Amino acid sequence: MKDQLMPKDFSSTVKDIKLAILQARAKAARLANAEALKLYFYVGGYISKKTRNAKWGSGAIDALSERLQVELPGLRGFSAASIKYMRLFYDAWMLWFEIRHLASDESTLMPIRHSASDELTDERMHAFLSIGFTHHREILNKCRDFDERWYYILACAKEMWSVIELKDHIASGDYRHVGRLANNFEQTLSPMALATHAVRSFKDEYLLDLINLDNVDARYGYETDERVLSKSMVANIEKTIQALGGNDFCFMGREKRLVFEDEEFFVDLLFFHRGLKAMVAIELKMGDFHPGYLGQLNFYLSALDKLMKKPDENPTIGLLLCEKVNKPVVELAVQGYSQPIGIATYQALKNIPQPYKVLAPIIDGVRRVMTEYKREQSADVSGKHENKRKKMRNEELGIRRVK
């Protein structure tokens, strides 16, 4: 009854207002984060100048933190360690930014003009102010080169990585691997902007640390091993998508079945890349790269374009993942194919980490002792039960004899 009394445009009104609320909240969060970064930069600069001139001793920052807690009860984010990071934050970016005071009592974080090659674009400025201080701390701790720092700042802003995700991407060495895989995109993708985008969307090495290849049984050969590998990747698809490069990858299927001229073919993993607006077929190979693998993948891409690609989508891209490649060989091999293909390597949890190798014999020994102990316990319990049964039978026979 209530629904009948509602105006016809009620649902659309709810959606519009909901969107406005969410946009306002997001804007408020961005502005709050930008103001916090400006504050931290200002405090860092203030402390840096005091300590650089040797006016403050080593205990001054600790004393400052304690005094601020007294003056502003409940204040968070201004521990001695955090203040020292603010100083590091300022020292790292003092040649790029400055706090500039406006005509009013307000101040703002402004870029310092550089040469054309180092110019701070609006994209960089927006990204810098949109990620949290904890992200900046992690980037400063792990990245020394400015180009590398900017890479992760821009990626964090675009992909909205959590700090844990950022740590994973830094550990995977994204900066060193993105855009460096052997490929033929320039010859097979048009326009050039699409080819360039495709190059930047893939890495030449992927860290698949969710997979432990110790669990693979080599007796059944590579084909079975590759199925185990793809199954493990799908079992934790969120981690796989993160390893591949982010939220642009949408999962479409494992061992995707293609039927052409009454014959069946199966693609190991199939994704859709939103940024490239193209399907991405991934083939997994154990061991070293062999040029023959490319012929199979090239066929799969032709079949996917013929059977599944929509008119407004770009050609399907193939990504061949092998454990080992000889880069000059793969760069030469891939040039002879008509479909867009890239070749990369992957790393998995194949070996026991070094610190645990010395413990492996001990762990194995303990496991054997416990197994033997369980067997003895089981045999002991079985023996006791058997003795009890014999005693009961003997007692029963004795009673019968008396009778």
C-alpha positions in Angstrom: 0.0 0.0 0.0 2.8 2.3 0.9 4.6 1.7 -2.4 1.4 2.8 -4.3 1.5 6.2 -2.5 5.1 6.9 -3.5 5.7 9.1 -6.5 6.9 7.5 -9.6 10.3 9.1 -9.5 10.9 8.1 -5.8 13.5 5.3 -6.6 15.5 7.6 -8.9 15.4 10.3 -6.2 16.8 8.0 -3.6 19.6 7.0 -6.0 20.5 10.6 -6.8 20.6 11.7 -3.2 22.5 8.5 -2.2 25.1 9.3 -4.9 25.4 12.9 -3.7 25.9 11.8 -0.1 28.6 9.3 -1.1 30.4 11.8 -3.3 30.3 14.4 -0.5 31.7 11.9 1.9 34.5 10.9 -0.5 35.3 14.6 -1.1 35.4 15.3 2.7 37.7 12.3 3.2 40.0 13.5 0.5 40.1 17.1 1.8 40.7 15.8 5.4 43.6 13.7 4.1 45.0 16.6 2.2 44.8 18.8 5.2 46.5 16.1 7.4 49.4 15.8 4.9 49.8 19.5 4.8 49.9 19.6 8.6 52.5 16.8 8.8 54.6 18.5 6.1 54.5 21.7 8.1 55.4 20.0 11.4 58.1 18.0 9.7 59.6 21.1 8.3 59.5 22.9 11.6 61.2 20.0 13.4 63.7 19.5 10.6 64.9 23.1 10.8 65.3 22.9 14.6 67.2 19.6 14.5 69.3 20.5 11.5 70.7 23.6 13.2 71.5 21.4 16.2 69.3 23.6 18.5 67.4 20.5 19.7 69.0 17.5 21.3 67.9 13.9 20.7 65.4 13.9 23.5 63.5 17.0 22.4 61.1 15.2 20.0 60.1 12.7 22.8 59.5 15.6 25.2 57.5 17.4 22.5 55.3 14.4 21.9 54.7 14.0 25.7 53.9 17.7 26.1 51.4 17.7 23.2 49.6 14.8 24.8 49.2 16.8 28.0 48.1 20.0 26.2 45.7 18.1 23.8 44.3 15.1 25.7 43.3 12.3 23.3 45.6 13.5 20.5 46.5 10.8 18.1 49.2 10.5 15.5 51.8 12.6 17.3 53.9 10.0 19.0 57.7 10.6 18.9 58.0 8.0 16.1 55.3 9.7 14.1 56.9 13.1 14.5 60.2 11.7 13.3 58.4 10.4 10.2 57.0 13.8 9.6 60.5 15.2 9.6 61.5 12.4 7.1 58.4 13.3 5.0 59.4 16.9 4.9 63.1 16.2 4.2 62.1 13.8 1.3 59.8 16.3 -0.4 61.2 19.7 0.5 62.6 20.1 -3.0 59.2 19.4 -4.5 56.8 21.2 -2.2 56.5 24.1 0.1 54.0 25.5 2.5 52.9 28.8 1.2 50.9 31.3 3.3 47.9 32.9 1.6 46.5 36.4 2.1 44.2 35.1 4.8 45.3 33.1 7.8 45.2 29.9 5.7 48.2 28.2 4.2 48.5 25.5 1.5 50.9 22.9 0.2 52.2 24.2 -3.2 54.5 22.5 -5.7 57.9 24.0 -6.3 58.6 24.6 -10.0 61.0 22.2 -11.6 62.4 21.6 -15.1 59.9 20.4 -17.7 60.9 16.8 -17.2 60.2 16.9 -13.4 57.2 19.2 -13.6 54.5 18.3 -11.0 51.4 17.6 -13.1 47.8 17.9 -11.7 47.6 14.1 -11.8 50.7 13.8 -9.6 49.6 16.6 -7.2 46.1 15.0 -6.8 47.6 11.5 -6.2 50.1 12.8 -3.7 47.4 14.4 -1.6 44.9 11.6 -2.0 46.9 8.7 -0.3 47.3 8.4 3.4 50.4 9.3 5.5 50.9 5.6 6.3 51.2 4.9 2.6 53.7 7.7 2.2 55.7 6.3 5.1 55.9 2.9 3.5 56.9 4.3 0.2 59.6 6.5 1.8 60.9 3.5 3.8 61.2 1.1 0.8 61.8 3.4 -2.2 64.9 5.6 -2.6 64.4 6.7 -6.2 61.9 9.5 -6.9 60.6 7.9 -10.1 59.9 4.7 -8.1 58.2 6.7 -5.4 56.0 8.5 -7.9 55.1 5.2 -9.5 53.7 3.8 -6.3 52.0 7.0 -5.3 50.2 7.1 -8.6 49.3 3.4 -8.4 48.0 3.8 -4.9 45.8 6.7 -5.9 44.5 4.9 -9.0 43.9 1.4 -7.5 43.1 2.5 -4.0 45.5 0.0 -2.5 45.5 -0.7 1.3 48.8 -0.4 3.0 49.0 -4.2 3.0 48.4 -4.3 -0.7 51.0 -1.6 -1.2 53.6 -3.6 0.7 52.8 -6.7 -1.5 53.3 -4.7 -4.7 56.5 -3.2 -3.5 57.7 -6.7 -2.4 56.8 -7.9 -5.9 59.0 -5.2 -7.4 56.2 -3.8 -9.7 58.3 -0.7 -10.5 61.1 -2.9 -11.9 58.8 -5.2 -13.8 55.8 -3.3 -15.2 56.0 -2.6 -18.9 59.1 -4.7 -19.5 57.8 -8.0 -20.7 58.7 -9.3 -24.2 55.7 -8.6 -26.5 54.6 -7.8 -30.0 51.9 -5.3 -29.0 53.3 -2.5 -31.2 52.8 -4.6 -34.3 49.5 -6.2 -33.4 47.5 -3.5 -31.5 46.2 -0.3 -33.0 46.2 2.6 -32.3 49.6 3.1 -30.7 47.9 4.4 -27.5 46.3 1.0 -27.0 49.6 -0.7 -27.5 51.3 1.6 -25.0 48.5 1.0 -22.5 48.9 -2.8 -23.0 52.6 -2.7 -22.4 52.1 -0.8 -19.1 49.3 -3.1 -18.0 51.6 -6.2 -17.7 54.8 -7.1 -15.9 57.7 -9.3 -17.0 57.6 -11.2 -13.7 54.7 -12.1 -11.4 55.0 -13.2 -7.8 52.4 -15.9 -7.2 53.2 -16.4 -3.5 49.8 -17.9 -2.9 50.9 -21.1 -4.7 53.2 -23.7 -3.1 54.6 -25.9 -5.9 55.9 -28.3 -3.3 52.4 -29.7 -3.4 52.7 -30.6 -7.1 53.3 -34.3 -7.8 55.9 -34.4 -10.5 55.0 -38.1 -11.3 52.0 -37.0 -13.4 53.9 -34.5 -15.7 53.7 -30.9 -16.5 50.1 -31.0 -17.8 48.7 -32.0 -14.4 51.1 -29.6 -12.7 49.8 -26.7 -14.7 46.2 -27.6 -13.7 47.2 -27.5 -10.1 48.8 -24.1 -10.7 45.7 -22.7 -12.3 43.4 -24.2 -9.7 45.5 -22.6 -6.9 45.3 -19.2 -8.6 41.5 -19.5 -8.9 41.1 -20.7 -5.3 42.3 -17.3 -4.1 41.2 -15.1 -7.1 41.4 -11.8 -5.2 45.1 -12.4 -4.4 45.7 -13.5 -8.0 44.0 -10.3 -9.4 46.2 -8.3 -7.0 49.3 -10.1 -8.3 48.3 -9.5 -11.9 48.1 -5.8 -11.4 44.9 -4.7 -9.8 41.1 -4.2 -10.1 41.2 -3.8 -13.9 41.3 -7.6 -14.2 37.9 -9.3 -14.0 37.9 -13.1 -13.8 35.9 -14.9 -16.6 36.9 -18.6 -16.1 39.4 -21.3 -15.6 39.9 -23.9 -18.3 37.6 -21.9 -20.4 36.0 -24.2 -23.0 36.1 -23.3 -26.7 34.3 -25.3 -29.3 35.4 -24.9 -33.0 34.5 -27.2 -35.8 33.4 -29.9 -33.3 36.7 -29.8 -31.5 37.2 -28.7 -27.8 39.9 -26.4 -26.6 40.6 -25.1 -23.1 42.2 -21.8 -22.1 43.9 -22.0 -18.7 42.7 -18.7 -17.3 40.5 -16.0 -19.0 40.1 -12.5 -17.7 38.7 -9.2 -19.0 40.8 -6.1 -18.6 38.5 -3.0 -18.2 41.2 -0.5 -19.0 42.2 -2.2 -22.2 38.6 -3.2 -23.0 39.9 -6.6 -24.0 39.9 -10.2 -22.9 43.2 -11.5 -21.6 44.0 -15.2 -22.0 46.7 -16.6 -19.7 48.5 -19.8 -20.4 50.6 -21.4 -17.6 53.7 -23.5 -18.4 56.0 -25.3 -15.9 59.7 -25.1 -16.6 61.5 -23.2 -19.4 60.0 -21.3 -22.3 59.6 -23.2 -25.6 58.8 -21.3 -28.8 56.1 -23.9 -29.6 54.0 -22.7 -26.7 53.2 -19.5 -28.7 51.5 -21.3 -31.6 49.0 -22.8 -29.2 48.3 -19.5 -27.5 48.1 -17.7 -30.9 45.3 -20.1 -31.9 43.4 -19.6 -28.6 43.4 -15.9 -29.2 42.1 -16.2 -32.8 39.4 -18.5 -31.5 38.4 -16.2 -28.7 38.2 -13.3 -31.1 36.0 -15.3 -33.4 33.8 -16.9 -30.8 33.6 -14.6 -27.8 34.8 -11.1 -28.6 32.1 -8.4 -28.8 32.2 -5.8 -31.6 33.1 -2.9 -29.3 36.0 -4.8 -27.7 39.7 -4.7 -28.6 41.5 -7.9 -29.8 42.1 -10.5 -27.1 45.6 -10.3 -25.6 47.6 -13.4 -24.6 49.9 -13.7 -21.6 52.2 -16.7 -21.5 53.6 -17.4 -18.0 56.7 -19.7 -17.7 59.1 -20.4 -14.8 62.1 -19.4 -16.8 62.7 -17.5 -20.1 65.7 -16.5 -22.1 64.7 -12.9 -22.9 66.5 -12.5 -26.3 64.9 -15.8 -27.4 61.3 -14.8 -26.4 61.7 -11.4 -27.9 62.6 -12.9 -31.2 60.0 -15.7 -31.1 57.0 -13.5 -30.3 57.6 -11.2 -33.3 56.4 -13.9 -35.8 52.8 -14.0 -34.5 49.7 -12.1 -35.6 47.9 -11.9 -32.3 49.0 -9.7 -29.4 51.1 -11.8 -27.0 53.4 -11.1 -24.1 55.7 -13.5 -22.3 56.5 -13.3 -18.6 57.9 -15.4 -15.8 56.4 -16.2 -12.4 57.7 -17.1 -9.0 55.9 -19.4 -6.5 56.5 -20.8 -3.1 58.6 -23.6 -4.5 61.4 -23.7 -1.9 61.5 -23.7 1.9 62.6 -20.3 3.1 66.3 -20.3 4.1 65.7 -19.8 7.9 63.5 -22.9 8.0 65.8 -25.2 6.1 67.9 -26.1 9.2 64.7 -26.9 11.0 63.3 -29.2 8.3 65.1 -32.3 9.5 64.1 -31.6 13.1 60.4 -31.0 12.1 60.5 -34.2 10.0 62.0 -36.2 12.9 59.3 -34.9 15.3 56.7 -35.8 12.8 58.0 -39.4 12.5 58.3 -39.7 16.3 54.7 -38.5 16.7 53.4 -40.8 14.0 55.2 -43.8 15.7 53.8 -42.7 19.1 50.3 -42.6 17.7 50.7 -46.1 16.3 52.0 -47.4 19.6 49.1 -45.7 21.5 46.7 -47.2 19.0 48.2 -50.6 19.3 48.3 -50.3 23.1 44.6 -49.3 23.2 43.7 -52.1 20.8 45.6 -54.6 23.0 43.9 -53.5 26.2 40.5 -53.9 24.5 41.5 -57.3 23.3 42.6 -58.4 26.8 39.4 -57.0 28.3 37.4 -59.0 25.8 39.4 -62.2 26.6 38.9 -61.6 30.3 35.1 -61.2 29.8 35.0 -64.4 27.7 37.0 -66.3 30.3 34.7 -65.1 33.1 31.7 -66.0 31.2 33.1 -69.6 30.5 33.9 -69.9 34.2 30.4 -69.1 35.2 29.1 -71.6 32.7 31.4 -74.3 34.0 30.2 -73.7 37.6 26.7 -74.1 36.4 
